[in-house]
Structures are given as C-alpha cells and as structure tokens.
Amino acid sequence: MEACHWKKLGDQDPVHYDYVGQGGVDIRQLSVRAFQRLWNVNNPQDKIAEDGIYGPATEARLLRSPVKGFSKNIC
C-alpha cells in the first residue's frame, strides 16, 4: 500500500492507513471542528471555540471525552 501513496499510521491493531498521494484531501481541520461541535453539544456549560484548531482547550477536552462516546450526537 505504501508504494501506492498510502502511509501506515503506527503499529496498532487494526492497521490504519492515510492516503497521501496526489488528489488527497486534508480533513484534519474538519475533524477537529467536528469534535469541538460534538463536545459543545454534550457540554453546554463548558463550550470551546469551534474553529478547527487543535489547541490546548481542545486537547484538554479530548482527554476528558468519554471512551464509549458521547450521549448526544450532531446528526
């Protein structure tokens, strides 16, 4: 897969690859913003900026996120 522009991420199981070839789309900022929105829906008393920036506030909330997921979704 790496010969076809896929990058292996770590040695965890299940194995995960990201496409890094031409035409690939970087969705990291959108992923961070989605987490921020999800956090805010589930924690209205402790909102953070929904700016897509992975800063200290977002990291702190990520570390406090429930392992089994949030009770409310954003769909």
C-alpha positions, -999 to +999 in steps of 0.1 A: +000+000+000+028+024+007+040+020-029+006+034-039+008+065-018-007+052+014+010+060+047+008+035+076+000+051+109+017+034+138+017-003+147-017-005+164-044-031+156-065-026+135-040-012+110-047+023+097-035+040+066-040+075+053-038+084+016-010+109+009-009+108-029-020+133-055-056+144-051-057+135-014-077+158+008-066+170+042-096+168+065-078+173+098-092+208+105-127+195+097-122+166+120-111+189+149-141+212+143-165+182+143-151+171+177-154+207+190-190+208+180-197+174+195-181+185+227-202+216+228-235+198+222-227+174+251-211+200+274-231+233+270-217+245+304-181+241+291-181+252+255-149+256+234-143+275+202-155+257+170-125+269+150-109+237+138-077+245+156-062+217+178-050+239+207-048+235+245-085+239+251-094+212+225-067+188+237-079+192+273-115+183+263-104+154+241-085+139+271-118+142+292-140+127+265-159+095+273-142+064+260-176+049+249-187+081+231-210+110+238-246+106+247-258+132+221-246+133+185-247+161+160-267+145+132 
